[in-house]
């Protein structure tokens, strides 16, 4: 490990906290993205098929990501750098390996746009005469085009993302909550609540070995798993949290271009900075918990609706009809009007995943290229961002035609499994070995990260179970 690079970073006073209303936001983006990246898909599927057998795993699975988010956010707040810049500082070769693995894992995220397109296809039945699959792809491409125009015309790109994701989060929470007020759903609530504490009965149908990967993916990606979890660092950067307030932001064509720095700053040792850090640290914990608990709440509602409405009928949300089957949720409360409303919500639920993922992956790619290849700095970060955004749009527009959304989303999740296993170890080395010696005493970790260690052990166990399940299938 080369400590000298960090030692050479200039020192600045830790920026002041702007107030809770102004600061909160990345956690809400995290929550809204997590909702569309699996919580509308895998957990309701498992509950609809196996009842309450596995529900008790949901809350621990969501909380398991807290220590990872905390360490990712800590590095960015204390240096202003992205977490991938930290990985490169830790070990260049290993960071390049993670970069390549991450790039492969995100080749298929266009599936979320086509999954959202199924909702709009079921809502409009247009273009008329087209197959449901073709209609879904059409609406997926339309949603991508709308989001691209919005990004290009924005002032600060992150501000657009945050505002849209906040809207999606509010609509889905209140929409799902209203659906849960249906009498059939409320009657199922007491037994459902018992299922949170453990299996309440024998598994209601024979176990399908093909569901092992879906269950393990649901557990590992309860929230944002794999490489998705790294997005949080980039949202904090453009939000200007902590030292990231000094490094610049990606802007749209509607805003003035800002200089975006790959290298950050270290906090100088003074009493004012120490006070600021205490508040920023409280913000980080609160922001993360908003994302995790908000995501847990919405996932519990989708699972409750699946248990009350789909499980008794044997309806299983899968393949490209994921959102269409789950429109039964709202139909139970509000009839046909409710079904149509859910389809609109589901479209936003899933296509916002494409928006946030395309933005974040483009940021990461631009950041890594500018860090690894000095000659690339002849072009601004914004130019690299738009180049990668264009490439990702083309690539995902092609790969979303290869299969139904369900298998494609699962493929992306499985590739990201490797990242989930190594992140606890890498974050420990970065935040507890490499960084602390360069920080003022008040910014250093105060205790050993036993929660990070627990996450590593659990994810390693899940990986072993997944490999074992895969061998059984073959």
CORGISUL-V586741 format. One record per residue. N is the residue number from 1. RES is the residue in three letters. OMEGA is omega as a letter, one per 40 degrees, with the letter a starting at -180 (999 if undefined). Layout:
N_RES_OMEGA, N_RES_OMEGA
//
This chain:
1_UNK_a, 2_UNK_a, 3_UNK_a, 4_UNK_a, 5_UNK_i, 6_UNK_a, 7_UNK_a, 8_UNK_i, 9_UNK_i, 10_UNK_i, 11_UNK_i, 12_UNK_i, 13_UNK_i, 14_UNK_i, 15_UNK_i, 16_UNK_i, 17_UNK_a, 18_UNK_a, 19_UNK_a, 20_UNK_a, 21_UNK_a, 22_UNK_a, 23_UNK_a, 24_UNK_a, 25_UNK_i, 26_UNK_i, 27_UNK_i, 28_UNK_i, 29_UNK_i, 30_UNK_a, 31_UNK_a, 32_UNK_i, 33_UNK_i, 34_UNK_a, 35_UNK_a, 36_UNK_a, 37_UNK_i, 38_UNK_a, 39_UNK_i, 40_UNK_a, 41_UNK_a, 42_UNK_a, 43_UNK_i, 44_UNK_i, 45_UNK_a, 46_UNK_i, 47_UNK_i, 48_UNK_a, 49_UNK_a, 50_UNK_i, 51_UNK_a, 52_UNK_a, 53_UNK_a, 54_UNK_a, 55_UNK_a, 56_UNK_i, 57_UNK_a, 58_UNK_a, 59_UNK_i, 60_UNK_a, 61_UNK_i, 62_UNK_a, 63_UNK_a, 64_UNK_a, 65_UNK_a, 66_UNK_a, 67_UNK_i, 68_UNK_i, 69_UNK_a, 70_UNK_a, 71_UNK_i, 72_UNK_i, 73_UNK_a, 74_UNK_a, 75_UNK_a, 76_UNK_a, 77_UNK_a, 78_UNK_a, 79_UNK_a, 80_UNK_a, 81_UNK_i, 82_UNK_a, 83_UNK_i, 84_UNK_i, 85_UNK_i, 86_UNK_i, 87_UNK_i, 88_UNK_i, 89_UNK_a, 90_UNK_i, 91_UNK_a, 92_UNK_a, 93_UNK_i, 94_UNK_i, 95_UNK_i, 96_UNK_i, 97_UNK_i, 98_UNK_i, 99_UNK_a, 100_UNK_i, 101_UNK_i, 102_UNK_a, 103_UNK_i, 104_UNK_a, 105_UNK_a, 106_UNK_i, 107_UNK_a, 108_UNK_a, 109_UNK_i, 110_UNK_i, 111_UNK_i, 112_UNK_i, 113_UNK_i, 114_UNK_i, 115_UNK_i, 116_UNK_i, 117_UNK_i, 118_UNK_i, 119_UNK_a, 120_UNK_i, 121_UNK_i, 122_UNK_a, 123_UNK_a, 124_UNK_a, 125_UNK_a, 126_UNK_e, 127_UNK_a, 128_UNK_i, 129_UNK_i, 130_UNK_i, 131_UNK_i, 132_UNK_i, 133_UNK_i, 134_UNK_i, 135_UNK_i, 136_UNK_i, 137_UNK_i, 138_UNK_a, 139_UNK_i, 140_UNK_i, 141_UNK_i, 142_UNK_a, 143_UNK_i, 144_UNK_a, 145_UNK_i, 146_UNK_a, 147_UNK_i, 148_UNK_i, 149_UNK_i, 150_UNK_i, 151_UNK_a, 152_UNK_a, 153_UNK_a, 154_UNK_i, 155_UNK_i, 156_UNK_a, 157_UNK_a, 158_UNK_a, 159_UNK_i, 160_UNK_a, 161_UNK_a, 162_UNK_a, 163_UNK_a, 164_UNK_a, 165_UNK_i, 166_UNK_i, 167_UNK_i, 168_UNK_a, 169_UNK_a, 170_UNK_a, 171_UNK_a, 172_UNK_a, 173_UNK_a, 174_UNK_i, 175_UNK_i, 176_UNK_i, 177_UNK_i, 178_UNK_i, 179_UNK_a, 180_UNK_i, 181_UNK_i, 182_UNK_a, 183_UNK_i, 184_UNK_a, 185_UNK_i, 186_UNK_i, 187_UNK_a, 188_UNK_a, 189_UNK_a, 190_UNK_i, 191_UNK_i, 192_UNK_a, 193_UNK_i, 194_UNK_a, 195_UNK_i, 196_UNK_a, 197_UNK_i, 198_UNK_i, 199_UNK_a, 200_UNK_a, 201_UNK_i, 202_UNK_i, 203_UNK_a, 204_UNK_i, 205_UNK_a, 206_UNK_i, 207_UNK_i, 208_UNK_a, 209_UNK_i, 210_UNK_i, 211_UNK_a, 212_UNK_a, 213_UNK_i, 214_UNK_i, 215_UNK_a, 216_UNK_i, 217_UNK_i, 218_UNK_a, 219_UNK_a, 220_UNK_a, 221_UNK_i, 222_UNK_a, 223_UNK_i, 224_UNK_a, 225_UNK_i, 226_UNK_a, 227_UNK_i, 228_UNK_a, 229_UNK_i, 230_UNK_a, 231_UNK_a, 232_UNK_i, 233_UNK_a, 234_UNK_i, 235_UNK_i, 236_UNK_i, 237_UNK_a, 238_UNK_i, 239_UNK_a, 240_UNK_a, 241_UNK_i, 242_UNK_a, 243_UNK_i, 244_UNK_i, 245_UNK_a, 246_UNK_a, 247_UNK_i, 248_UNK_a, 249_UNK_i, 250_UNK_a, 251_UNK_i, 252_UNK_a, 253_UNK_i, 254_UNK_a, 255_UNK_i, 256_UNK_a, 257_UNK_i, 258_UNK_i, 259_UNK_a, 260_UNK_a, 261_UNK_i, 262_UNK_i, 263_UNK_a, 264_UNK_a, 265_UNK_i, 266_UNK_i, 267_UNK_i, 268_UNK_a, 269_UNK_i, 270_UNK_a, 271_UNK_a, 272_UNK_i, 273_UNK_i, 274_UNK_i, 275_UNK_i, 276_UNK_a, 277_UNK_i, 278_UNK_i, 279_UNK_i, 280_UNK_i, 281_UNK_i, 282_UNK_i, 283_UNK_a, 284_UNK_i, 285_UNK_a, 286_UNK_a, 287_UNK_i, 288_UNK_a, 289_UNK_i, 290_UNK_i, 291_UNK_a, 292_UNK_a, 293_UNK_i, 294_UNK_i, 295_UNK_i, 296_UNK_a, 297_UNK_a, 298_UNK_i, 299_UNK_i, 300_UNK_i, 301_UNK_i, 302_UNK_i, 303_UNK_i, 304_UNK_i, 305_UNK_i, 306_UNK_a, 307_UNK_a, 308_UNK_a, 309_UNK_a, 310_UNK_a, 311_UNK_i, 312_UNK_a, 313_UNK_a, 314_UNK_i, 315_UNK_a, 316_UNK_i, 317_UNK_a, 318_UNK_a, 319_UNK_a, 320_UNK_i, 321_UNK_a, 322_UNK_a, 323_UNK_a, 324_UNK_i, 325_UNK_a, 326_UNK_i, 327_UNK_i, 328_UNK_i, 329_UNK_a, 330_UNK_i, 331_UNK_i, 332_UNK_a, 333_UNK_a, 334_UNK_i, 335_UNK_a, 336_UNK_i, 337_UNK_i, 338_UNK_i, 339_UNK_a, 340_UNK_i, 341_UNK_a, 342_UNK_i, 343_UNK_i, 344_UNK_i, 345_UNK_a, 346_UNK_i, 347_UNK_i, 348_UNK_a, 349_UNK_a, 350_UNK_a, 351_UNK_i, 352_UNK_i, 353_UNK_i, 354_UNK_a, 355_UNK_a, 356_UNK_a, 357_UNK_i, 358_UNK_i, 359_UNK_a, 360_UNK_a, 361_UNK_i, 362_UNK_i, 363_UNK_a, 364_UNK_a, 365_UNK_i, 366_UNK_a, 367_UNK_a, 368_UNK_i, 369_UNK_a, 370_UNK_i, 371_UNK_a, 372_UNK_a, 373_UNK_a, 374_UNK_a, 375_UNK_i, 376_UNK_a, 377_UNK_i, 378_UNK_i, 379_UNK_a, 380_UNK_i, 381_UNK_a, 382_UNK_i, 383_UNK_i, 384_UNK_i, 385_UNK_a, 386_UNK_i, 387_UNK_a, 388_UNK_i, 389_UNK_i, 390_UNK_i, 391_UNK_a, 392_UNK_i, 393_UNK_i, 394_UNK_a, 395_UNK_a, 396_UNK_i, 397_UNK_i, 398_UNK_a, 399_UNK_i, 400_UNK_i, 401_UNK_a, 402_UNK_a, 403_UNK_i, 404_UNK_a, 405_UNK_a, 406_UNK_i, 407_UNK_a, 408_UNK_i, 409_UNK_i, 410_UNK_i, 411_UNK_i, 412_UNK_a, 413_UNK_a, 414_UNK_i, 415_UNK_i, 416_UNK_a, 417_UNK_a, 418_UNK_i, 419_UNK_a, 420_UNK_a, 421_UNK_a, 422_UNK_a, 423_UNK_i, 424_UNK_a, 425_UNK_a, 426_UNK_i, 427_UNK_i, 428_UNK_a, 429_UNK_a, 430_UNK_a, 431_UNK_a, 432_UNK_i, 433_UNK_a, 434_UNK_a, 435_UNK_a, 436_UNK_a, 437_UNK_a, 438_UNK_a, 439_UNK_i, 440_UNK_a, 441_UNK_a, 442_UNK_a, 443_UNK_a, 444_UNK_i, 445_UNK_a, 446_UNK_a, 447_UNK_a, 448_UNK_a, 449_UNK_a, 450_UNK_i, 451_UNK_i, 452_UNK_i, 453_UNK_i, 454_UNK_i, 455_UNK_a, 456_UNK_a, 457_UNK_a, 458_UNK_a, 459_UNK_i, 460_UNK_i, 461_UNK_i, 462_UNK_i, 463_UNK_i, 464_UNK_i, 465_UNK_i, 466_UNK_i, 467_UNK_i, 468_UNK_i, 469_UNK_a, 470_UNK_i, 471_UNK_i, 472_UNK_a, 473_UNK_a, 474_UNK_999
//
